[in-house]
C-alpha cells in the first residue's frame, strides 16, 4: 500500500500544477504550457502500456525499483535543467517521471498476482485503491501547500519554490524505493491446497 501511495503522490501532484510549474520554471507561455500538460498526459498513458509490459521481462520488483529509483533521479535533475534553460531536457525528464507514474499504477495488479495468486488480486487490489484516494490528497497538498509556504513564508521566488517541491517529490520516490526492497512474497503454506491456490 505504501509503495502505491508514494508512487501516486509523487505523480498526481505534478499533473495539477504542471502548467504553472513550466511557466514559472522555464518561462514558457500559457499556450505552450497547455501543450506541455497534454504531453504529460500522453506519457502517463503510454507508460501504463510500455513500462508495465517491460515488467513482464524484468520482474515487478525490479520494475518498481526502476520507477522509483530512476524517477527520483529524474525529479532531482529537473531544477538543474530549468536553471540551465535546457527546455528539451526539462520536458524529457517530466515526461519520463509521468510515464513511471502511469506504469506504477498499471503494474500493481500484476505485482499482487505474482505475490498472492490471481484469485486474490481483486480483493487485495480493491483495498489497495484506498492508497490512490489518499495520494489524491497528499500529492497536490505537497505541491500546492509546499509552494505557497515557500513563497509566502520563506520569500522564495516561484521558480525556486517549485524546484524545492520537486526535490521533495523525488524524496517520496526514494522512500518508495526503500519500501520496495522489503517486499517479499508470502511464505509457502504447509497446506498443499493453499499452495495450489496461490500458484493459480
Secondary structure, 3 states (H helix, E strand, C coil): CHHHHHHHHHHHHHHHHHHHHHHHHHCCCHHHHHHHHHHHHHHHHHHHHHHHHHHHHHCHHHHHHHHHHHHHHHHHHHHHHHHHCCHHHHHHHHHHHHHHHHHHHHHHHHHHHHHHCHHHHHHHHHHHHHHHHHHHHHHHHHHHHHHHHHHHCCCCCHHHHHHHHHHHHHHHHHHHHHHHHCCCCCCCCCCHHHHHHHHC
